Amino acid sequence: MAYTQANPEFDMYMKLPKGIEVTNSREPHVLKLLKNLYGSRQAGKVWADFLKKGLKEIGFQPSAVDECLWYRDGVIFMFYVDDGIFVGPIQADINQAIADLRGRSFEIEEKGTITDYLGINFEWLPDGRLKMSQPHLIQQIIDE
């Protein structure tokens, strides 16, 4: 998922990149941005609003506690900036949620079973439980 999937809130322009020239013209030229751009002041808000709208359109409900946590039936979707994960007990429901977002023209990269996310390591135990740990953060605290 990425910021560049969302349309900008208003017309935005940028100077031509170095090395790009327009010949046969005395007028200065700029590029009109057709999609949201990393680094612009409103990029994060525009992306979050775009994603939330898409999630609502496919039946997800926001958490009353955290605006980055959404749920639909047995599927939970969590996102931070432009990274997200789907979790749930039934793989077919997760696959359907991903397909539904793709049907709304979201570009989603699937990376399989989660092993780490935002510095948290995930380990599936033989009895089906999920162990989460943050060894890098723990080591950083010890080193300080």
PyMOL commands that set and color helices and strands:
alter all, ss='L'
color gray80, all
select helices_A, chain A and resi 3-5+43-57+91-103+135-143
alter helices_A, ss='H'
color red, helices_A
select strands_A, chain A and resi 13-15+30-32+61-62+69-72+75-80+83-87+116-117+120-124+130-133
alter strands_A, ss='S'
color yellow, strands_A
deselect
rebuild
show_as cartoon
